[in-house]
Amino acid sequence: MPVRPLGHPARHLDAVGSTMTEAAAWAEAGAPHGALVTAAHQRAGRGRWGRTWADAPGQSLMLSLVLRPALDAERLGLVALAAGLALAEALDAFGVGAQLKWPNDVRVGGRKLAGVLAEATWAGRRPTVVLGAGLNVEQAAFPDALADRATSVRLVTGRPVERLAPLDPFLRRLEARLADAEGRPARLVADIEGRLEQRGETVAVGFPGTDRPPVEGRVVGLAPTGALRLATGAGEVALHAGEVTLAVPS
């Protein structure tokens, strides 16, 4: 029996608190791998470190997927990275040359175009991952507080793009990239590194909400698990989470 592609079954909502919350509840109720929730507007969209994802109704592609990948705990970080890469690859067809900011941002010209969030739970031997993605599509402008750090497909291309147009290309690319995570992780990591925005640059990696001090070093690439490899004064380290910013020259 053929495996259903990602995006089936699907629930398309006009407005919701968070697609992540909806998808997590659906997953707990037994939703299969590939189940999709999309919304035209989120009232309480979620990002990393407890942040919110704000949107203007009907202008962003906002979705969450229920995934049940054949990955061990050590490699689950590849799921969010695979999703970021899949988004960037899907946008190539629209004339958008996007890069990746580890671990979860898709950017153009240093401005955020999309974000990815992955939350995992375990039941038995196989994880369930609720994967969320928010992509700015139709925005012609942003509020002053975001204008210098956010962008949209419309602003990058200079032409209107229908909000849901990137959805199917993204799902197809994500399916391929999840297969890489499961069977060809070295290929996936190499392709992510090819779009890594700050490779070769000196950055500071902070850990919001914790007492852990920032780690500063030069971005070497990624470990096989998706961890960020930094060359520091004390040697190379691999970080599995953190907030990357350019280091301030001393």
C-alpha positions, 0 to 999 in steps of 0.5 A: 500500500503506498504511503500517503504524502505529507499533508493528508489528512488536512485541516484548514482553519480561518483562525486559531490560537496556534496551529502547533496546539491544534496539531499536538492535540490531533497527534495525541488523538492519533493523527497519522504521520503527515497530518496537516493544520493550516490557518489564515490567522493565529491569535497566539502563534508560538516561536522558540524560547517562549516567543510569539509569532505575530501575523497579519490575517491572510498574509502568511503561510502558517502550518503545523504537521504531525510527523512520526520519523524513524529517528533516534533522539540524538538526530531529532534536531535534523527535523527542524533543519530539514524543514528550514532547508525544504522551505528555502528549496521550495522558494527557489521556484519563486525566485527567492534565494534564501539562506538558513540561520541555525537552527530555525530561521529562513532569511534573505539579506539578513532579514527573517522570512520564515521560522520553524519550530519542532516539539517532540514527544515519545511513546514507545520507541518512535517519536512524534514531532509536531513541526510548525512553520510560519512564512511571510508571503503577502506582506507589502510592509511591516510595522516599524519594530520589524521593518529592519529585520523581517521580509516577505516573499512579495517584498523579495520578489517585487510581485504578489504571491498567493499565500498558499502557493508555497505549501505544496512545493514545501511539502514535497521538498520536506518529504524528500529531506525527511527521507534524507534525515532517516537514510542519508543524513550526511547528504542532508547536513551538507546541503544545509551547510551550503545555505548556512548564512553565517558559516565562517563568521564569528558568532556568539551563541546565547541561551535565553532563559538560562544562566549559561553564558554565551559561547563565542566562536567561528561557525565551522558547520554542522555535526551529523546530528545537526548541532552547530560546530564552533571553533572556539579558543578552547577548541571545537564545540558542538551546540544543540540549541542556542540563539546565534548573533554576530559577535561584537569585535573586541 
